[in-house]
Amino acid sequence: MTTRVTKPAIKSRTAKEWGRFVLYEGCTMPRRMVGSRYTTRFVLDKYNFDYLSLDDAKCCGAPVMRSGAEEESIKCRLYNLDLVKKEGVDQIVTACPGCGSQLKTEEAEKMGIHVYHLLEVLYDLAKNKELFQQAHMRPIPKLKITAHFPCHMHRGMLIDAHKMHEAIVTAFPNLEYIEMEDPDKCCGAGGGVRASQKELSYAIRRRKLECAEATGADIVLAACPFCELQIDEGLRTETKSGKRAITPQSLIAMFFRDIGEEVGKL
Amino acid sequence: MLGIWDEWNLFSAVAMVLASVPLLIMLYASVRGHEGTVLCMQCQQCVAVCPVRAEQPGKYMGPLGIEVMSRSGTKKRAEEGGLFSCTSCMSCVEACPRGLNVKHDMDRFRASLAKEGLGQMEPHKHIVHMASTYGNVFDKEPSKLPDITTQKNGIIKFLTGYAKITKYDDFKVGEDKGDN
């Protein structure tokens, strides 16, 4: 039986129309990719979203499922969905597609919980012309941007990654969006392969790095903390181009003039 | 000598046996929770798009192998064919003309192998142990999310890197920089 949810996303909403949601942070972002963790919260705060993060949230169960423990994985999923339900919130937003695709199931739908990726939130801001905040942003530098489409976002959560990345990047002046060849090809990190078979994982990554390099872009967007980790590490260690991979929210956060000041207040 | 009626009965009996083979396979697969796999027509569209198969053509069985082996329950061969090498990228799911969720079948098949001590490597066992014991797959500490204020140094390190690639040359922590 399939557990994929194929309903199309609803039309663009403003920050106010989004209403309250749970920001599900997963494991990788709050424990390894803390830069993206901070920029996710920073961006949501800047655009006045009403969200809460649950301290008791646990692993979504996706890596557990890939590791051969289906029952344990389902328990993890239901634990987190129950936690959200108890808060009386019916929306989850996550910046991790692995978590998103694990949580966005028929079980969640039956519980009345809708699961979204952060890219959908940013896309709505772009569509509503709210993303570029000239009054609060420094001059946007000339940058060429390409994007990797995370598998679990593009195919797992069934999000139109091409449309959303293009809209988000082109919402800013001076940014040029260049689509790489095979943007939706796997970066090699998922399925427990990076953890268990490094050589195979890196061999798959090589193709991704070649495609990213060929675009001549300065920055590779990876809307997944695990893909960000994998691709950024590859760009730093296997290429001499100086390109880096970051999440879309990190790119946007760095345009705000007061990000340095805000992080200083932590 | 068989009469025409007897010949007809014999033909019917043989036809019934032949027709029941796929049904029996379907029944066997569905008892084991792999009912979707019987729809696989082995068109190889999934094989053509699999990134792992492209890297290990002679070694990795690919999504088609996952479907066929999970249907027949050949676990040892699935372990040798690299069931735990799948990156779960779902390219095969997207490519399948019959809409089979190969990732779901793969997950379920991995679980049935793991129950018999097959396929799982140490990192997989570690992930399961960490998630079930500590509620996350990285840190051996209470399962609550780390307080973001305790991560300030790490965040600054990341942001300093982001500033370089976004041409934010005068980025400094604790100061309002950049003119509009």
HADDOCK unambig.tbl for C-alpha pairs under 7 A between the chains (distance, minus, plus):
assign (segid A and resid 1 and name CA) (segid B and resid 36 and name CA) 6.63 0.50 0.50
assign (segid A and resid 2 and name CA) (segid B and resid 101 and name CA) 6.24 0.50 0.50
assign (segid A and resid 2 and name CA) (segid B and resid 104 and name CA) 6.91 0.50 0.50
assign (segid A and resid 27 and name CA) (segid B and resid 136 and name CA) 5.80 0.50 0.50
assign (segid A and resid 27 and name CA) (segid B and resid 137 and name CA) 6.64 0.50 0.50
assign (segid A and resid 30 and name CA) (segid B and resid 146 and name CA) 6.84 0.50 0.50
assign (segid A and resid 34 and name CA) (segid B and resid 154 and name CA) 6.58 0.50 0.50
assign (segid A and resid 34 and name CA) (segid B and resid 155 and name CA) 5.59 0.50 0.50
assign (segid A and resid 35 and name CA) (segid B and resid 155 and name CA) 4.68 0.50 0.50
assign (segid A and resid 35 and name CA) (segid B and resid 158 and name CA) 4.97 0.50 0.50
assign (segid A and resid 35 and name CA) (segid B and resid 159 and name CA) 6.19 0.50 0.50
assign (segid A and resid 38 and name CA) (segid B and resid 155 and name CA) 6.86 0.50 0.50
assign (segid A and resid 55 and name CA) (segid B and resid 144 and name CA) 5.22 0.50 0.50
assign (segid A and resid 55 and name CA) (segid B and resid 145 and name CA) 5.01 0.50 0.50
assign (segid A and resid 56 and name CA) (segid B and resid 143 and name CA) 6.99 0.50 0.50
assign (segid A and resid 56 and name CA) (segid B and resid 144 and name CA) 5.08 0.50 0.50
assign (segid A and resid 56 and name CA) (segid B and resid 145 and name CA) 6.72 0.50 0.50
assign (segid A and resid 57 and name CA) (segid B and resid 144 and name CA) 7.00 0.50 0.50
assign (segid A and resid 58 and name CA) (segid B and resid 135 and name CA) 4.78 0.50 0.50
assign (segid A and resid 58 and name CA) (segid B and resid 136 and name CA) 5.97 0.50 0.50
assign (segid A and resid 58 and name CA) (segid B and resid 143 and name CA) 6.65 0.50 0.50
assign (segid A and resid 59 and name CA) (segid B and resid 131 and name CA) 6.22 0.50 0.50
assign (segid A and resid 59 and name CA) (segid B and resid 135 and name CA) 5.51 0.50 0.50
assign (segid A and resid 59 and name CA) (segid B and resid 136 and name CA) 4.83 0.50 0.50
assign (segid A and resid 64 and name CA) (segid B and resid 127 and name CA) 6.33 0.50 0.50
assign (segid A and resid 64 and name CA) (segid B and resid 128 and name CA) 5.29 0.50 0.50
assign (segid A and resid 65 and name CA) (segid B and resid 107 and name CA) 6.25 0.50 0.50
assign (segid A and resid 66 and name CA) (segid B and resid 107 and name CA) 6.00 0.50 0.50
assign (segid A and resid 67 and name CA) (segid B and resid 120 and name CA) 6.83 0.50 0.50
assign (segid A and resid 67 and name CA) (segid B and resid 124 and name CA) 4.67 0.50 0.50
assign (segid A and resid 67 and name CA) (segid B and resid 125 and name CA) 6.99 0.50 0.50
assign (segid A and resid 67 and name CA) (segid B and resid 128 and name CA) 6.76 0.50 0.50
assign (segid A and resid 68 and name CA) (segid B and resid 107 and name CA) 6.59 0.50 0.50
assign (segid A and resid 68 and name CA) (segid B and resid 110 and name CA) 4.76 0.50 0.50
assign (segid A and resid 68 and name CA) (segid B and resid 111 and name CA) 4.07 0.50 0.50
assign (segid A and resid 68 and name CA) (segid B and resid 114 and name CA) 5.60 0.50 0.50
assign (segid A and resid 68 and name CA) (segid B and resid 120 and name CA) 6.92 0.50 0.50
assign (segid A and resid 69 and name CA) (segid B and resid 111 and name CA) 5.37 0.50 0.50
assign (segid A and resid 69 and name CA) (segid B and resid 128 and name CA) 6.94 0.50 0.50
assign (segid A and resid 70 and name CA) (segid B and resid 108 and name CA) 6.66 0.50 0.50
assign (segid A and resid 70 and name CA) (segid B and resid 111 and name CA) 5.78 0.50 0.50
assign (segid A and resid 135 and name CA) (segid B and resid 180 and name CA) 6.90 0.50 0.50
assign (segid A and resid 137 and name CA) (segid B and resid 180 and name CA) 6.42 0.50 0.50
assign (segid A and resid 138 and name CA) (segid B and resid 178 and name CA) 5.32 0.50 0.50
assign (segid A and resid 138 and name CA) (segid B and resid 179 and name CA) 5.61 0.50 0.50
assign (segid A and resid 138 and name CA) (segid B and resid 180 and name CA) 4.90 0.50 0.50
assign (segid A and resid 139 and name CA) (segid B and resid 180 and name CA) 5.76 0.50 0.50
assign (segid A and resid 141 and name CA) (segid B and resid 167 and name CA) 6.65 0.50 0.50
assign (segid A and resid 151 and name CA) (segid B and resid 89 and name CA) 5.13 0.50 0.50
assign (segid A and resid 151 and name CA) (segid B and resid 90 and name CA) 6.75 0.50 0.50
assign (segid A and resid 152 and name CA) (segid B and resid 89 and name CA) 6.82 0.50 0.50
assign (segid A and resid 155 and name CA) (segid B and resid 90 and name CA) 6.35 0.50 0.50
assign (segid A and resid 155 and name CA) (segid B and resid 94 and name CA) 7.00 0.50 0.50
assign (segid A and resid 186 and name CA) (segid B and resid 51 and name CA) 6.98 0.50 0.50
assign (segid A and resid 186 and name CA) (segid B and resid 89 and name CA) 5.84 0.50 0.50
assign (segid A and resid 188 and name CA) (segid B and resid 87 and name CA) 6.43 0.50 0.50
assign (segid A and resid 189 and name CA) (segid B and resid 87 and name CA) 6.89 0.50 0.50
assign (segid A and resid 190 and name CA) (segid B and resid 87 and name CA) 4.66 0.50 0.50
assign (segid A and resid 190 and name CA) (segid B and resid 88 and name CA) 6.23 0.50 0.50
assign (segid A and resid 191 and name CA) (segid B and resid 86 and name CA) 6.05 0.50 0.50
assign (segid A and resid 191 and name CA) (segid B and resid 87 and name CA) 3.97 0.50 0.50
assign (segid A and resid 191 and name CA) (segid B and resid 88 and name CA) 4.98 0.50 0.50
assign (segid A and resid 192 and name CA) (segid B and resid 87 and name CA) 6.85 0.50 0.50
assign (segid A and resid 192 and name CA) (segid B and resid 124 and name CA) 6.93 0.50 0.50
assign (segid A and resid 193 and name CA) (segid B and resid 85 and name CA) 6.03 0.50 0.50
assign (segid A and resid 193 and name CA) (segid B and resid 87 and name CA) 5.93 0.50 0.50
assign (segid A and resid 195 and name CA) (segid B and resid 123 and name CA) 6.04 0.50 0.50
assign (segid A and resid 196 and name CA) (segid B and resid 121 and name CA) 6.82 0.50 0.50
assign (segid A and resid 196 and name CA) (segid B and resid 123 and name CA) 5.52 0.50 0.50
assign (segid A and resid 204 and name CA) (segid B and resid 51 and name CA) 6.62 0.50 0.50
assign (segid A and resid 204 and name CA) (segid B and resid 55 and name CA) 6.94 0.50 0.50
assign (segid A and resid 244 and name CA) (segid B and resid 165 and name CA) 6.96 0.50 0.50
assign (segid A and resid 254 and name CA) (segid B and resid 163 and name CA) 6.71 0.50 0.50
assign (segid A and resid 257 and name CA) (segid B and resid 176 and name CA) 6.26 0.50 0.50
assign (segid A and resid 257 and name CA) (segid B and resid 177 and name CA) 5.90 0.50 0.50
assign (segid A and resid 257 and name CA) (segid B and resid 178 and name CA) 5.76 0.50 0.50
assign (segid A and resid 258 and name CA) (segid B and resid 176 and name CA) 5.07 0.50 0.50
assign (segid A and resid 258 and name CA) (segid B and resid 177 and name CA) 6.84 0.50 0.50
assign (segid A and resid 260 and name CA) (segid B and resid 171 and name CA) 6.55 0.50 0.50
assign (segid A and resid 260 and name CA) (segid B and resid 172 and name CA) 5.55 0.50 0.50
assign (segid A and resid 260 and name CA) (segid B and resid 173 and name CA) 4.20 0.50 0.50
assign (segid A and resid 260 and name CA) (segid B and resid 174 and name CA) 5.33 0.50 0.50
assign (segid A and resid 260 and name CA) (segid B and resid 175 and name CA) 5.74 0.50 0.50
assign (segid A and resid 260 and name CA) (segid B and resid 176 and name CA) 6.47 0.50 0.50
assign (segid A and resid 261 and name CA) (segid B and resid 173 and name CA) 5.75 0.50 0.50
assign (segid A and resid 261 and name CA) (segid B and resid 174 and name CA) 3.94 0.50 0.50
assign (segid A and resid 261 and name CA) (segid B and resid 175 and name CA) 4.60 0.50 0.50
assign (segid A and resid 261 and name CA) (segid B and resid 176 and name CA) 5.42 0.50 0.50
assign (segid A and resid 262 and name CA) (segid B and resid 174 and name CA) 6.84 0.50 0.50
assign (segid A and resid 263 and name CA) (segid B and resid 173 and name CA) 6.52 0.50 0.50
assign (segid A and resid 263 and name CA) (segid B and resid 174 and name CA) 6.79 0.50 0.50
assign (segid A and resid 264 and name CA) (segid B and resid 173 and name CA) 5.34 0.50 0.50
assign (segid A and resid 264 and name CA) (segid B and resid 174 and name CA) 4.20 0.50 0.50
assign (segid A and resid 266 and name CA) (segid B and resid 149 and name CA) 5.25 0.50 0.50
assign (segid A and resid 266 and name CA) (segid B and resid 152 and name CA) 6.40 0.50 0.50
